[in-house]
Amino acid sequence: MVSMFMKGGPAMWPLLIVSIAAMTTVIERSLFVWRQKKKQQPELVRTLLRRAEAGKLDEAIFLGRHARDPVARILVYGLLHRDRALSGALLHSASKELKPFQKGLTVLDTTVTLSPLLGLFGTVTGMIRAFGLLGGQEMDAPAAITGGIAEALIATAFGLCIAILALVPLNLLNSYYERTKEEMEQAATELEVLLHEDPVHIS
């Protein structure tokens, strides 16, 4: 494996750096999702909405003041600032709560785009080397020529593998982010309906 990596040419070192960054991001995001799922309190969210429906807003705030669930936290924040602008408060809180869910997505998205390009760069440099040997004094050295072609193929393969492996967690994390945003929007909309406000749309 090491020898194959060394044969991959100059593009392999950037690919190695990109792969390490992607792997680190995937591990960190996996731990983040695991921690977030442990923080979920769907029963508390339902309780807060029931209290709001019954007009017991102060009681709802009291129950959710130490909530771990981000959905419950945006409801409490909205209730605390309902006299000034409920919709604005819900949007502000949702935006703040969603920021940690977006962390790392740019790294993985860049990895998916950049890795094949770096692999292509390795392909180009390898083919230049191979065809350069064809025009030089090394026509009697087929191993050197095929080595350049192998360099091109190895870099391409590594670039595609990194992109493919990063694409799966990227899609999963995007899906988790969208699902969380939808849960927040549904809860915020329900709260606004209960309090006779115009529904909010979280962007």
NUKOL-375617 format. One line per 10 residues: number of its first residue (from 1); their letters; for each residue x, y, z of C-alpha. Coordinates in nm, 3 decimals, padded with zeros to 5 digits. Example, Ala and Ser with C-alpha at 12.3 -4.5 7.8 and 13.67 -1.06 7.14 Angstrom:
<recs>
1	AS	01.230,-00.450,00.780; 01.367,-00.106,00.714
</recs>
This chain:
<recs>
1	MVSMFMKGGP	00.000,00.000,00.000; 00.280,00.241,00.090; 00.476,00.157,-00.223; 00.163,00.207,-00.434; 00.110,00.543,-00.266; 00.469,00.647,-00.337; 00.423,00.558,-00.704; 00.122,00.785,-00.732; 00.326,01.096,-00.803; 00.310,01.452,-00.668
11	AMWPLLIVSI	-00.070,01.459,-00.649; -00.070,01.190,-00.380; 00.044,01.418,-00.097; -00.241,01.668,-00.144; -00.476,01.370,-00.171; -00.340,01.236,00.156; -00.399,01.571,00.328; -00.753,01.591,00.189; -00.830,01.234,00.296; -00.705,01.299,00.652
21	AAMTTVIERS	-00.916,01.616,00.675; -01.222,01.430,00.548; -01.168,01.134,00.783; -01.121,01.365,01.082; -01.439,01.553,00.989; -01.641,01.233,00.950; -01.530,01.106,01.292; -01.603,01.440,01.462; -01.944,01.471,01.293; -02.036,01.113,01.381
31	LFVWRQKKKQ	-01.967,01.187,01.747; -02.166,01.511,01.718; -02.470,01.331,01.572; -02.445,01.064,01.843; -02.439,01.332,02.115; -02.729,01.520,01.956; -02.946,01.209,01.941; -02.887,01.158,02.313; -03.004,01.516,02.373; -03.336,01.470,02.196
41	QPELVRTLLR	-03.639,01.522,02.422; -03.945,01.478,02.201; -04.174,01.433,02.501; -04.057,01.766,02.644; -04.131,01.937,02.309; -04.483,01.794,02.311; -04.528,01.902,02.673; -04.419,02.259,02.594; -04.665,02.279,02.305; -04.947,02.142,02.523
51	RAEAGKLDEA	-04.872,02.403,02.790; -04.871,02.676,02.523; -05.203,02.551,02.389; -05.347,02.567,02.740; -05.220,02.923,02.779; -04.970,02.823,03.049; -04.678,03.000,02.886; -04.481,03.074,03.202; -04.512,02.709,03.302; -04.384,02.604,02.960
61	IFLGRHARDP	-04.085,02.836,02.997; -04.014,02.697,03.344; -04.027,02.336,03.220; -03.797,02.401,02.926; -03.546,02.636,03.086; -03.277,02.364,03.107; -03.371,02.176,02.788; -03.099,01.987,02.603; -03.308,01.940,02.290; -03.246,02.224,02.037
71	VARILVYGLL	-03.611,02.210,01.927; -03.726,02.267,02.284; -03.472,02.548,02.325; -03.605,02.746,02.029; -03.959,02.714,02.166; -03.850,02.846,02.504; -03.656,03.130,02.342; -03.958,03.221,02.134; -04.185,03.222,02.438; -03.941,03.440,02.632
81	HRDRALSGAL	-03.946,03.702,02.354; -04.306,03.659,02.239; -04.407,04.010,02.343; -04.161,04.174,02.105; -04.146,03.948,01.799; -04.223,03.578,01.825; -04.139,03.497,01.463; -03.812,03.687,01.476; -03.715,03.522,01.803; -03.788,03.175,01.666
91	LHSASKELKP	-03.588,03.244,01.350; -03.295,03.386,01.546; -03.289,03.091,01.785; -03.327,02.832,01.507; -03.043,02.989,01.310; -02.820,02.978,01.617; -02.915,02.618,01.698; -02.858,02.499,01.340; -02.506,02.641,01.305; -02.335,02.344,01.477
101	FQKGLTVLDT	-02.520,02.107,01.243; -02.360,02.276,00.940; -02.006,02.241,01.069; -01.790,02.014,00.855; -02.026,02.005,00.558; -01.805,02.247,00.365; -01.499,02.029,00.426; -01.673,01.717,00.296; -01.827,01.903,00.002; -01.483,02.038,-00.091
111	TVTLSPLLGL	-01.336,01.690,-00.057; -01.593,01.543,-00.297; -01.515,01.814,-00.553; -01.139,01.847,-00.504; -01.030,01.482,-00.480; -01.118,01.385,-00.839; -00.948,01.703,-00.962; -00.631,01.616,-00.772; -00.655,01.265,-00.914; -00.687,01.416,-01.260
121	FGTVTGMIRA	-00.381,01.628,-01.189; -00.194,01.310,-01.103; -00.319,01.158,-01.427; -00.190,01.449,-01.630; 00.153,01.456,-01.466; 00.186,01.080,-01.500; 00.095,01.085,-01.868; 00.332,01.377,-01.931; 00.609,01.174,-01.772; 00.521,00.865,-01.974
131	FGLLGGQEMD	00.502,01.046,-02.307; 00.814,01.245,-02.222; 01.002,00.918,-02.198; 00.866,00.813,-02.535; 01.034,01.111,-02.697; 01.360,01.081,-02.509; 01.640,00.832,-02.489; 01.448,00.583,-02.280; 01.256,00.406,-02.557; 01.427,00.089,-02.447
141	APAAITGGIA	01.290,00.129,-02.094; 00.926,00.018,-02.116; 00.908,-00.024,-01.739; 00.973,00.346,-01.693; 00.705,00.434,-01.946; 00.446,00.204,-01.794; 00.544,00.340,-01.454; 00.429,00.685,-01.563; 00.099,00.542,-01.680; 00.061,00.353,-01.353
151	EALIATAFGL	00.126,00.677,-01.167; -00.160,00.836,-01.358; -00.399,00.551,-01.284; -00.308,00.527,-00.914; -00.366,00.898,-00.856; -00.699,00.882,-01.037; -00.810,00.579,-00.838; -00.717,00.737,-00.504; -00.893,01.061,-00.592; -01.213,00.882,-00.691
161	CIAILALVPL	-01.206,00.658,-00.382; -01.169,00.955,-00.148; -01.453,01.140,-00.322; -01.684,00.837,-00.311; -01.611,00.767,00.056; -01.670,01.133,00.148; -01.993,01.155,-00.053; -02.182,00.904,00.164; -02.130,01.082,00.501; -02.187,01.418,00.330
171	NLLNSYYERT	-02.530,01.308,00.211; -02.613,01.153,00.550; -02.511,01.469,00.736; -02.705,01.688,00.494; -03.009,01.467,00.546; -02.973,01.490,00.924; -02.939,01.869,00.902; -03.251,01.900,00.685; -03.447,01.668,00.913; -03.350,01.872,01.219
181	KEEMEQAATE	-03.441,02.197,01.044; -03.779,02.050,00.947; -03.846,01.945,01.307; -03.762,02.296,01.427; -03.985,02.454,01.164; -04.276,02.225,01.245; -04.248,02.296,01.618; -04.213,02.672,01.560; -04.510,02.675,01.323; -04.723,02.481,01.570
191	LEVLLHEDPV	-04.631,02.723,01.848; -04.719,03.023,01.632; -05.051,02.869,01.534; -05.130,02.804,01.901; -05.046,03.165,01.982; -05.233,03.293,01.674; -04.923,03.419,01.494; -04.820,03.392,01.129; -04.615,03.072,01.066; -04.238,03.108,01.046
201	HIS	-04.021,02.954,00.775; -03.666,02.867,00.878; -03.410,02.921,00.605
</recs>
